[in-house]
Amino acid sequence: MRFDLTEEQQMIVDTARNFTEREMMPYEEQVERDREVSPDLVQQIKQRSIDAGIYACNMPSDLGGGGLDSFDTTLVDREFGATSYALHYIVARPSNILRACRDQQIAEYLIPTITGARVECLAMSEPDAGSDVRGMKCTATRDGDDWIINGTKHFISHADMADYVILFAASGEEQTSKGVKKKITGFLVDFNSKGCERVKGYNCVSNNGYQNMIINFDNCRVPNQNVLGEEHKGFDAANEWLGATRLQVAAVCVGRARRALKLSVEWAATREQFGQQIGKFQGVSFKLADMQIQLDAAELLTLRAAYNDAQGRFSDTEVAMAKVFSSEMCQFVTDEAIQIFGGMGLMDELPLERMWRDTRVDRIWDGTSEIQRHIISRALLRPYGG
Ligand SMILES: Cc1cc2nc3c(=O)[nH]c(=O)nc-3n(C[C@H](O)[C@H](O)[C@H](O)COP(=O)(O)OP(=O)(O)OC[C@H]3O[C@@H](n4cnc5c(N)ncnc54)[C@H](O)[C@@H]3O)c2cc1C
């Protein structure tokens, strides 16, 4: 396994870093203050990222995307992690699930999403079905050439910006050795469909300006041609998405922690108390050492998972390790950074309190830390019948 970058990969990193520093970081304070990204700013970031060639970088180049593999996309996400999520999600990384588009779905959904003409969101979670997604109550019932959708999804990220949703609904039941299980099907549903309604979601402590919404389906009719992937095989498509988004969370956490550590080192080297740099006190310098150790370990786990994925050796265990370790590392590093800054660390003059808040959700969304540990331990025990 080699992580030294080719010239081309270094160029990708430099482009993503420059874009982050020039086009997104200057707006962080504004977004925190307004708790939203203005439509003009959304348009500006979107257009400039299209011009810079980094919009939809994870999508196939023959369809207009950047054509980056999982490793290179992770390098981009690591740079984006330095700034606020509300800003860098605009530089879309369309859901990998959309690769399952076929026939007219390619022209109607996939390509416009890659070019930026359309924006998608993804709805799996429900008020009574979070970690246990198979427990979902939202149903899809076949009616001639259509499906009728009923139910509620919540916590749906940036549904306010999207014009269609990749929806997962229970489309039937099957008898398995572990009892009756729901069959799940994926659908592409336009928000202007009759019976599909978006409602303001909750205020979240993490990622100001990045909204979540509730989506209600009341006898919403969706044509069969909008089934994404195979009928009743929604989880096959969903797993692909989950792997990519968990890797994204890990890479973003690494990027965020890098910035927090850099600020901490600079502060420890310049702030003086008791007549000397605070970095000369072991109580501070050992914190810096531990932050660096944790950061490097998280980065290595993340790059390993991404590298193997790019080589066609995707491992949900490796991705789970990267996600759980990086998100917990970032919580540790941003917390220690605040400690090193003392009182100023908690003030919104600095980006640290934002990073500390922002990273809290990373241990919850896209599968909680407990679910990641479940994935890892299940793989360990499986050969023993566990
Ligand atoms: C800001 C935000 C944005 C989100 N965006 C989206 C989105 O765009 N689309 C989408 O579909 N979802 C989204 N989610 C949902 C997210 O994926 C869920 O919150 C997450 O999967 C956990 O589900 P839950 O919140 O219902 O918690 P629960 O599943 O109720 O879990 C509660 C607690 O029980 C623990 N627990 C549950 N089961 C087990 C188990 N088997 N073993 C051990 N512990 C367990 C959990 O780890 C957790 O600590 C978003 C969530 C947030 C907060």
The ligand as a MOL file (V3000), in Angstrom:
LIG
                    3D

  0  0  0     0  0            999 V3000
M  V30 BEGIN CTAB
M  V30 COUNTS 53 58 0 0 0
M  V30 BEGIN ATOM
M  V30 1 C -27.9200 16.3710 11.1400 0
M  V30 2 C -28.3300 15.0270 10.6480 0
M  V30 3 C -28.4700 14.8260 9.2860 0
M  V30 4 C -28.8640 13.5720 8.8010 0
M  V30 5 N -29.0280 13.3980 7.4510 0
M  V30 6 C -29.6170 12.2540 7.0030 0
M  V30 7 C -29.9730 12.1140 5.6300 0
M  V30 8 O -29.7050 12.9790 4.7980 0
M  V30 9 N -30.6400 10.9970 5.2430 0
M  V30 10 C -30.9460 9.9930 6.1210 0
M  V30 11 O -31.5570 9.0060 5.7050 0
M  V30 12 N -30.6060 10.0930 7.4210 0
M  V30 13 C -29.9450 11.1980 7.8930 0
M  V30 14 N -29.6210 11.3090 9.2240 0
M  V30 15 C -29.9650 10.2350 10.1390 0
M  V30 16 C -28.7960 9.5070 10.7590 0
M  V30 17 O -28.2070 8.6290 9.8470 0
M  V30 18 C -29.3240 8.8210 12.0380 0
M  V30 19 O -29.4750 9.8560 12.9990 0
M  V30 20 C -28.4130 7.7470 12.5730 0
M  V30 21 O -28.3760 6.6450 11.6970 0
M  V30 22 C -28.8730 7.2520 13.9600 0
M  V30 23 O -30.2460 7.0260 14.0150 0
M  V30 24 P -31.1150 7.6990 15.2130 0
M  V30 25 O -30.7230 9.1190 15.2930 0
M  V30 26 O -32.5300 7.3840 14.9810 0
M  V30 27 O -30.6080 6.9910 16.5470 0
M  V30 28 P -31.0610 5.5420 17.1010 0
M  V30 29 O -30.9340 4.5270 16.0350 0
M  V30 30 O -32.3590 5.6580 17.7850 0
M  V30 31 O -29.9330 5.2740 18.1740 0
M  V30 32 C -29.9750 5.7950 19.4960 0
M  V30 33 C -28.7890 5.2240 20.2620 0
M  V30 34 O -28.9260 3.7780 20.3360 0
M  V30 35 C -27.7360 3.1800 19.8360 0
M  V30 36 N -28.0390 1.9290 19.1450 0
M  V30 37 C -29.0440 1.6860 18.2550 0
M  V30 38 N -28.9750 0.4170 17.8210 0
M  V30 39 C -27.9010 -0.1470 18.4270 0
M  V30 40 C -27.2620 -1.4320 18.3810 0
M  V30 41 N -27.7270 -2.4180 17.5910 0
M  V30 42 N -26.1720 -1.6560 19.1410 0
M  V30 43 C -25.6990 -0.6770 19.9490 0
M  V30 44 N -26.2300 0.5600 20.0270 0
M  V30 45 C -27.3010 0.8250 19.2730 0
M  V30 46 C -27.1790 4.1940 18.8380 0
M  V30 47 O -25.7950 3.9560 18.5840 0
M  V30 48 C -27.4560 5.4920 19.5780 0
M  V30 49 O -26.4490 5.7220 20.5290 0
M  V30 50 C -29.1470 12.5270 9.7130 0
M  V30 51 C -28.9760 12.7500 11.0860 0
M  V30 52 C -28.5610 13.9700 11.5600 0
M  V30 53 C -28.4300 14.1650 13.0370 0
M  V30 END ATOM
M  V30 BEGIN BOND
M  V30 1 1 1 2
M  V30 2 1 2 3
M  V30 3 2 2 52
M  V30 4 2 3 4
M  V30 5 1 4 5
M  V30 6 1 4 50
M  V30 7 2 5 6
M  V30 8 1 6 7
M  V30 9 1 6 13
M  V30 10 2 7 8
M  V30 11 1 7 9
M  V30 12 1 9 10
M  V30 13 2 10 11
M  V30 14 1 10 12
M  V30 15 2 12 13
M  V30 16 1 13 14
M  V30 17 1 14 15
M  V30 18 1 14 50
M  V30 19 1 15 16
M  V30 20 1 16 17
M  V30 21 1 16 18
M  V30 22 1 18 19
M  V30 23 1 18 20
M  V30 24 1 20 21
M  V30 25 1 20 22
M  V30 26 1 22 23
M  V30 27 1 23 24
M  V30 28 2 24 25
M  V30 29 1 24 26
M  V30 30 1 24 27
M  V30 31 1 27 28
M  V30 32 2 28 29
M  V30 33 1 28 30
M  V30 34 1 28 31
M  V30 35 1 31 32
M  V30 36 1 32 33
M  V30 37 1 33 34
M  V30 38 1 33 48
M  V30 39 1 34 35
M  V30 40 1 35 36
M  V30 41 1 35 46
M  V30 42 1 36 37
M  V30 43 1 36 45
M  V30 44 2 37 38
M  V30 45 1 38 39
M  V30 46 1 39 40
M  V30 47 2 39 45
M  V30 48 1 40 41
M  V30 49 2 40 42
M  V30 50 1 42 43
M  V30 51 2 43 44
M  V30 52 1 44 45
M  V30 53 1 46 47
M  V30 54 1 46 48
M  V30 55 1 48 49
M  V30 56 2 50 51
M  V30 57 1 51 52
M  V30 58 1 52 53
M  V30 END BOND
M  V30 END CTAB
M  END
